[in-house]
Amino acid sequence: MNGSAIAPLFGRLLQLQVSVQQAVNARQWGWLEELDKQLRLLLGELEPHRAGLDERQRVALAQFGRQYRQAWQQVDKEANRLDEQLQSLRQRREGALAYDWVSQAGGEE
């Protein structure tokens, strides 16, 4: 495929790459989800042209893929961290509820 004809797709890909990293850094999960939808659409537009990509374009696409996976790994790590915090809060709350129940039960005797 003519490099100039595919250039707008790669331009949009570059914009998405920057936006994805910004969304991850800002912890804007809703925005990241929207960017993921946009990426899927863009990759769908790019798919018919994959066989005609030159080496530079294939390298750029592969690099974007690596960076995109790294961004989602950051999201996964943050989600795990938040899950651990939530579990800790739940355990503390359950402990407080058990203490309240025992305290109330002890006062009723």
C-alpha positions as CSV (number, residue, x, y, z in Angstrom):
1,M,0.0,0.0,0.0
2,N,1.1,3.5,-0.7
3,G,2.7,5.0,2.4
4,S,0.9,8.3,2.0
5,A,-2.4,6.6,1.9
6,I,-1.8,4.7,5.2
7,A,-0.2,7.7,6.9
8,P,-3.4,9.0,8.4
9,L,-4.1,5.7,10.1
10,F,-0.6,5.7,11.6
11,G,-1.1,9.3,12.7
12,R,-4.3,8.3,14.5
13,L,-2.4,5.3,16.0
14,L,0.3,7.7,17.3
15,Q,-2.4,10.0,18.8
16,L,-4.0,7.0,20.5
17,Q,-0.6,5.9,21.9
18,V,-0.1,9.2,23.6
19,S,-3.7,9.3,24.9
20,V,-3.5,5.8,26.3
21,Q,-0.3,6.6,28.2
22,Q,-1.9,9.9,29.5
23,A,-5.0,8.0,30.6
24,V,-3.0,5.4,32.5
25,N,-0.8,8.0,34.2
26,A,-3.9,10.0,35.2
27,R,-5.8,6.8,36.2
28,Q,-8.7,7.7,34.0
29,W,-10.1,4.2,33.6
30,G,-13.3,5.3,31.7
31,W,-11.2,7.3,29.2
32,L,-8.9,4.3,28.8
33,E,-11.9,2.1,28.0
34,E,-13.0,4.6,25.4
35,L,-9.5,4.7,23.9
36,D,-9.5,0.9,23.7
37,K,-12.8,1.0,21.6
38,Q,-11.2,3.6,19.3
39,L,-8.1,1.4,18.9
40,R,-10.2,-1.6,18.0
41,L,-11.9,0.4,15.3
42,L,-8.6,1.8,14.0
43,L,-7.1,-1.7,13.9
44,G,-10.1,-2.9,12.0
45,E,-9.4,-0.1,9.4
46,L,-5.8,-1.1,9.3
47,E,-6.3,-4.9,8.9
48,P,-7.0,-4.9,5.2
49,H,-3.6,-3.2,4.7
50,R,-1.4,-5.3,6.9
51,A,0.0,-7.4,4.2
52,G,1.2,-4.3,2.3
53,L,2.9,-2.6,5.3
54,D,6.6,-1.9,4.8
55,E,9.2,-2.8,7.4
56,R,9.1,0.6,9.1
57,Q,5.4,0.4,9.5
58,R,5.5,-3.1,10.8
59,V,8.1,-2.1,13.4
60,A,6.0,0.9,14.4
61,L,2.9,-1.3,14.8
62,A,4.8,-3.8,16.9
63,Q,6.3,-1.1,19.1
64,F,2.8,0.3,19.7
65,G,1.6,-3.2,20.6
66,R,4.4,-3.6,23.2
67,Q,3.7,-0.2,24.7
68,Y,0.0,-0.9,24.7
69,R,0.5,-4.2,26.6
70,Q,2.8,-2.4,29.1
71,A,0.1,0.3,29.7
72,W,-2.5,-2.5,30.4
73,Q,0.0,-4.2,32.7
74,Q,0.2,-0.9,34.7
75,V,-3.6,-0.9,34.8
76,D,-3.6,-4.5,36.0
77,K,-1.1,-3.8,38.8
78,E,-3.1,-0.8,39.9
79,A,-6.3,-2.8,39.9
80,N,-4.6,-5.5,42.0
81,R,-3.4,-2.9,44.4
82,L,-6.8,-1.4,44.8
83,D,-8.3,-4.9,45.3
84,E,-5.9,-5.5,48.1
85,Q,-6.8,-2.2,49.7
86,L,-10.5,-3.0,49.4
87,Q,-10.1,-6.4,50.9
88,S,-8.2,-4.9,53.8
89,L,-10.9,-2.3,54.4
90,R,-13.5,-5.1,54.3
91,Q,-11.6,-7.1,56.9
92,R,-11.3,-4.1,59.2
93,R,-15.0,-3.4,58.8
94,E,-16.0,-7.0,59.5
95,G,-13.7,-6.9,62.6
96,A,-15.4,-3.7,63.7
97,L,-18.8,-5.2,63.2
98,A,-17.9,-8.3,65.1
99,Y,-16.5,-6.1,68.0
100,D,-19.7,-4.1,68.0
101,W,-21.8,-7.2,68.1
102,V,-19.8,-8.8,70.9
103,S,-19.9,-5.5,72.8
104,Q,-23.7,-5.3,72.4
105,A,-24.2,-8.9,73.3
106,G,-22.1,-8.4,76.4
107,G,-24.1,-5.5,77.5
108,E,-27.4,-7.4,77.3
109,E,-26.6,-9.9,80.0
